[in-house]
Amino acid sequence: MRKYGYRPDDYPHAHRVGQRLLSLPLTPGMDETDVRQVINAVRRVVGRHAPC
């Protein structure tokens, strides 16, 4: 945001949405090991932040 001079409150809706998005690294060149690493990473994060 500093690069272009915008502030989060210039675009509040986009900022709120951006704070809640998750982009997963999924590309055609990924093999089974890569996919498993992504799955395991997501499971670890969800496990840490899931309600008890």
C-alpha positions as CSV (number, residue, x, y, z in Angstrom):
1,M,0.0,0.0,0.0
2,R,2.9,2.4,0.7
3,K,4.2,1.9,-2.8
4,Y,1.1,3.5,-4.4
5,G,0.0,5.8,-1.6
6,Y,-3.2,4.0,-0.7
7,R,-4.4,3.4,2.8
8,P,-6.6,0.5,4.0
9,D,-9.5,3.0,4.7
10,D,-9.4,4.2,1.1
11,Y,-11.0,0.8,0.1
12,P,-12.5,-0.6,3.4
13,H,-14.4,-3.4,1.7
14,A,-11.5,-4.7,-0.2
15,H,-9.3,-4.4,2.9
16,R,-11.8,-6.4,5.0
17,V,-12.0,-9.1,2.3
18,G,-8.3,-9.2,1.8
19,Q,-7.8,-9.8,5.6
20,R,-9.9,-12.9,5.3
21,L,-8.6,-14.5,2.1
22,L,-6.4,-17.5,1.9
23,S,-4.5,-18.3,-1.3
24,L,-3.3,-21.9,-1.6
25,P,-0.3,-22.7,-3.7
26,L,-1.9,-25.0,-6.3
27,T,-0.2,-25.3,-9.6
28,P,-0.1,-28.0,-12.3
29,G,3.6,-28.6,-11.6
30,M,2.9,-29.8,-8.1
31,D,3.5,-33.4,-7.3
32,E,1.8,-35.6,-4.6
33,T,4.4,-34.6,-2.0
34,D,3.8,-30.8,-2.7
35,V,0.1,-31.3,-2.4
36,R,0.5,-33.2,0.9
37,Q,2.7,-30.4,2.3
38,V,0.0,-27.8,1.5
39,I,-2.7,-30.0,3.1
40,N,-0.6,-30.6,6.2
41,A,0.2,-26.9,6.6
42,V,-3.5,-26.0,6.3
43,R,-4.4,-28.6,8.9
44,R,-1.7,-27.3,11.3
45,V,-3.0,-23.7,11.0
46,V,-6.7,-24.7,11.4
47,G,-5.8,-26.9,14.4
48,R,-4.1,-24.0,16.1
49,H,-7.0,-21.6,15.5
50,A,-10.0,-23.9,15.8
51,P,-12.3,-23.2,18.8
52,C,-11.9,-25.7,21.6
